[in-house]
Amino acid sequence: MKKGKMVLNAIAGALLAFALAGCGPKGGTLTLVNESSYTLTDAKISLGNSGMESLVPGQWMKASVEKNVSATASFYLSGGDGKVTMQPAGSWGLLGRWNSGLVGVNGGNSVIITVMNKSE
């Protein structure tokens, strides 16, 4: 009888753990902040196809989603790889386009990508 009760308790505990795991916050926000002294052009966040023609110094853009996903942010800056730095880092593609790579937007978290002038 004790073994049967232990098995039932283990199953009940596992079901409770699965139920609680599914009830937590989902999704989140991805924000691109321009703290540099340069204008970023064709700034995009892949969540909901958010984009702006230009992101001037001090301006920011944000996109949010209600499910756990991976997203990207990108922008153009002529000669940008020598002018600015990003937190977190990404990579420069052809013709001065910067790409963040995949960023996990999940658990209700807010992820901020900041563009700053490169210190000399």
Backbone bond lengths (Angstrom), bond angles and torsions (degrees), N, CA, C in turn:
res aa  C-N    CA-C-N  psi(-1)  N-CA   C-N-CA  omega(-1)  CA-C   N-CA-C  phi
1 M - - - 1.440 - - 1.527 111.98 -
2 K 1.330 117.34 -37.03 1.458 120.49 -179.62 1.519 111.33 -65.63
3 K 1.344 117.66 -38.88 1.464 120.41 179.90 1.526 110.77 -64.29
4 G 1.321 117.50 -40.92 1.464 121.85 179.34 1.524 111.43 -63.58
5 K 1.335 116.18 -40.23 1.469 120.64 179.10 1.532 110.91 -68.18
6 M 1.322 116.70 -37.67 1.473 120.56 178.41 1.528 110.57 -65.50
7 V 1.318 117.17 -40.64 1.461 121.11 178.55 1.525 110.21 -64.50
8 L 1.340 117.16 -44.31 1.465 120.56 178.48 1.527 111.42 -62.49
9 N 1.334 117.26 -41.09 1.463 121.00 177.64 1.529 111.39 -64.08
10 A 1.316 116.86 -38.99 1.472 120.71 178.19 1.522 110.81 -65.23
11 I 1.319 116.75 -42.19 1.469 120.66 178.82 1.524 110.07 -65.76
12 A 1.324 117.42 -43.68 1.466 121.28 179.30 1.539 110.58 -62.47
13 G 1.310 116.31 -41.20 1.464 120.31 177.85 1.525 112.29 -63.77
14 A 1.325 116.53 -41.67 1.468 120.45 178.60 1.522 110.85 -64.98
15 L 1.326 117.91 -42.30 1.462 121.14 177.68 1.524 111.55 -62.90
16 L 1.325 116.81 -40.31 1.467 120.94 177.75 1.528 110.52 -64.08
17 A 1.322 117.04 -42.15 1.465 120.59 178.70 1.527 111.32 -62.90
18 F 1.323 117.43 -42.17 1.473 120.90 177.80 1.523 110.78 -64.49
19 A 1.326 117.37 -40.40 1.468 120.87 -179.83 1.526 110.81 -65.11
20 L 1.331 117.00 -43.73 1.465 120.21 179.65 1.525 112.07 -67.77
21 A 1.309 117.79 -35.27 1.471 120.90 179.41 1.518 110.81 -65.35
22 G 1.311 118.20 -32.49 1.461 121.56 -179.47 1.512 113.38 -81.17
23 C 1.331 118.73 -9.31 1.466 122.03 -175.66 1.520 113.15 -98.87
24 G 1.304 118.66 -2.69 1.457 121.16 -177.90 1.523 112.12 -73.33
25 P 1.333 117.03 171.25 1.461 120.23 179.12 1.517 111.48 -64.56
26 K 1.310 115.41 148.72 1.460 121.21 179.45 1.515 108.55 -128.82
27 G 1.318 115.63 163.28 1.459 120.73 176.65 1.514 112.15 72.02
28 G 1.317 115.89 -157.64 1.446 121.55 -179.64 1.515 110.35 156.61
29 T 1.323 116.23 -163.82 1.456 120.77 -178.38 1.526 110.84 -127.93
30 L 1.322 115.01 152.34 1.459 122.77 173.71 1.522 106.31 -125.57
31 T 1.331 116.50 124.10 1.454 122.02 -176.39 1.526 109.32 -121.01
32 L 1.331 116.73 134.99 1.462 123.52 174.92 1.520 107.21 -111.12
33 V 1.349 117.26 117.13 1.460 123.15 -175.82 1.525 108.78 -113.59
34 N 1.340 117.09 129.26 1.462 121.85 177.56 1.523 109.38 -100.02
35 E 1.325 116.86 96.06 1.460 122.29 175.92 1.524 111.15 -97.69
36 S 1.327 117.40 7.34 1.462 121.09 179.07 1.526 109.65 -84.47
37 S 1.305 116.62 176.92 1.465 121.28 176.27 1.527 111.48 -97.71
38 Y 1.329 117.38 13.53 1.460 123.12 -178.21 1.520 110.46 -113.10
39 T 1.329 115.66 154.21 1.461 121.02 175.38 1.524 109.26 -88.41
40 L 1.323 116.53 128.78 1.458 122.32 176.11 1.526 107.04 -92.74
41 T 1.312 117.86 133.78 1.460 120.16 -179.62 1.523 110.59 -111.44
42 D 1.318 114.53 154.15 1.461 123.03 -179.85 1.535 111.19 48.49
43 A 1.343 116.10 49.52 1.463 121.60 179.29 1.527 108.71 -74.64
44 K 1.344 116.31 133.58 1.463 121.21 -176.97 1.518 110.94 -139.42
45 I 1.329 114.48 145.38 1.459 123.04 168.67 1.519 105.41 -123.59
46 S 1.312 117.49 130.82 1.461 120.41 -172.36 1.527 114.05 -70.08
47 L 1.314 119.21 -13.54 1.465 121.46 178.96 1.521 109.53 -72.09
48 G 1.294 117.41 115.05 1.460 120.81 178.19 1.515 113.76 65.11
49 N 1.326 117.35 20.63 1.469 121.83 -179.50 1.522 112.45 54.48
50 S 1.335 117.36 42.22 1.455 121.91 178.41 1.518 110.09 -73.47
51 G 1.324 116.66 138.47 1.448 120.01 178.93 1.512 112.11 -162.07
52 M 1.341 115.11 158.13 1.462 122.00 175.92 1.516 107.81 -136.84
53 E 1.332 116.24 143.25 1.459 120.31 178.19 1.517 111.38 -61.18
54 S 1.330 115.90 -43.88 1.463 119.55 176.92 1.520 109.33 -145.73
55 L 1.314 114.53 148.89 1.458 122.91 178.49 1.529 105.75 -123.05
56 V 1.326 116.63 99.98 1.462 121.58 -175.30 1.529 109.85 -77.21
57 P 1.346 117.03 164.42 1.468 119.68 179.01 1.531 111.70 -53.86
58 G 1.327 115.52 132.48 1.450 122.09 -179.86 1.518 114.23 88.10
59 Q 1.317 118.29 -7.68 1.457 122.06 -179.03 1.527 110.21 -92.77
60 W 1.315 117.38 157.78 1.459 122.47 178.80 1.512 109.57 -143.76
61 M 1.319 115.20 161.70 1.458 121.69 174.18 1.520 108.68 -136.81
62 K 1.324 115.48 149.17 1.459 119.95 -175.32 1.524 108.96 -139.92
63 A 1.321 115.95 144.14 1.459 122.59 173.66 1.520 107.57 -134.41
64 S 1.314 116.05 144.59 1.461 119.52 179.36 1.516 110.47 -131.77
65 V 1.325 113.85 161.43 1.457 120.86 -178.49 1.521 108.01 -144.96
66 E 1.329 116.60 152.43 1.455 120.93 -177.36 1.526 113.57 -100.01
67 K 1.332 117.27 9.91 1.466 119.49 176.54 1.522 108.15 -133.22
68 N 1.322 116.82 158.41 1.456 121.78 -179.66 1.520 109.53 -73.97
69 V 1.342 116.70 119.84 1.456 122.04 -178.19 1.525 109.70 -144.09
70 S 1.307 114.75 176.42 1.466 121.64 168.37 1.518 106.62 -112.09
71 A 1.322 116.69 141.53 1.457 121.31 -176.32 1.528 109.44 -134.85
72 T 1.334 116.44 170.46 1.457 121.86 176.47 1.523 109.77 -134.11
73 A 1.319 115.25 156.86 1.464 122.40 172.12 1.521 106.99 -127.58
74 S 1.334 116.62 149.12 1.468 120.20 179.43 1.521 110.17 -156.01
75 F 1.334 115.61 160.09 1.462 121.79 176.33 1.522 109.24 -163.41
76 Y 1.339 115.79 166.30 1.460 122.41 174.02 1.522 109.23 -105.98
77 L 1.326 115.40 145.30 1.457 122.43 171.60 1.514 106.51 -151.16
78 S 1.304 117.20 114.80 1.463 121.49 -178.28 1.524 109.66 -60.54
79 G 1.326 116.75 119.35 1.465 121.59 -178.03 1.515 112.62 66.39
80 G 1.314 117.45 25.20 1.456 122.54 -170.47 1.506 116.48 -66.34
81 D 1.331 118.47 -30.86 1.463 118.94 -174.18 1.519 112.40 -62.28
82 G 1.328 118.72 -22.32 1.458 120.90 177.21 1.512 113.53 -96.79
83 K 1.349 118.16 -5.90 1.458 121.98 -173.78 1.525 114.27 -104.58
84 V 1.337 116.81 -35.26 1.464 119.78 -172.38 1.526 111.49 -129.85
85 T 1.318 114.25 164.20 1.454 122.37 173.85 1.527 108.17 -131.80
86 M 1.317 118.06 154.37 1.451 122.41 -177.66 1.516 111.49 -123.39
87 Q 1.322 115.59 146.41 1.460 122.71 171.98 1.506 107.63 -124.12
88 P 1.293 123.50 118.93 1.453 125.80 -9.23 1.523 111.33 -71.08
89 A 1.312 115.85 161.67 1.466 122.12 -175.44 1.518 111.56 -69.63
90 G 1.313 115.54 154.66 1.456 122.88 174.59 1.511 107.85 -135.80
91 S 1.328 117.01 -148.03 1.460 119.23 179.67 1.520 110.53 -140.97
92 W 1.326 115.98 149.35 1.454 122.50 177.98 1.511 109.26 -90.88
93 G 1.319 115.09 130.25 1.455 120.75 177.46 1.517 110.41 -100.60
94 L 1.305 115.07 -161.64 1.457 121.22 179.22 1.520 111.44 -66.33
95 L 1.329 116.26 148.30 1.461 123.71 174.41 1.524 114.06 59.02
96 G 1.318 117.92 28.40 1.461 121.56 174.47 1.514 115.81 78.44
97 R 1.320 118.86 21.32 1.471 120.84 177.25 1.522 109.50 -90.88
98 W 1.332 116.89 126.75 1.455 122.41 177.70 1.521 108.95 -97.75
99 N 1.348 117.05 137.24 1.465 123.06 179.18 1.519 109.27 -126.44
100 S 1.312 116.34 134.83 1.464 120.44 -177.78 1.519 113.19 -76.44
101 G 1.318 118.23 -21.07 1.455 119.82 -167.39 1.518 107.81 78.33
102 L 1.320 117.94 179.02 1.462 120.82 -177.29 1.526 111.36 -73.09
103 V 1.320 115.41 131.22 1.456 122.84 178.45 1.527 107.00 -119.98
104 G 1.319 117.56 125.70 1.462 121.10 178.70 1.514 110.88 -73.32
105 V 1.320 116.75 122.16 1.458 122.96 176.31 1.524 105.52 -114.08
106 N 1.332 116.06 97.30 1.456 119.21 -174.89 1.521 111.80 -154.23
107 G 1.307 115.82 167.44 1.462 122.03 176.36 1.514 114.09 65.83
108 G 1.342 118.24 19.51 1.456 120.91 -178.98 1.516 113.76 77.21
109 N 1.331 117.65 9.49 1.463 121.38 -177.39 1.520 112.59 -77.00
110 S 1.313 115.48 159.68 1.455 122.90 174.95 1.524 107.95 -114.43
111 V 1.331 117.16 123.50 1.460 122.26 179.17 1.526 107.59 -107.79
112 I 1.329 116.83 129.63 1.464 121.83 -178.57 1.517 108.90 -118.03
113 I 1.338 115.70 126.64 1.467 122.28 173.70 1.528 106.61 -106.46
114 T 1.319 116.44 120.57 1.460 121.58 -175.94 1.517 110.13 -111.60
115 V 1.341 116.72 130.95 1.466 123.34 176.86 1.522 106.78 -103.95
116 M 1.349 117.16 124.42 1.458 122.61 -177.72 1.522 110.28 -129.82
117 N 1.340 116.79 158.05 1.458 119.95 173.41 1.514 109.23 -63.13
118 K 1.329 115.18 141.39 1.456 120.28 177.12 1.525 108.66 -74.78
119 S 1.313 116.88 130.51 1.468 119.52 178.38 1.519 109.17 -76.63
120 E 1.273 116.22 140.47 1.474 120.80 -174.68 1.497 111.54 -97.40
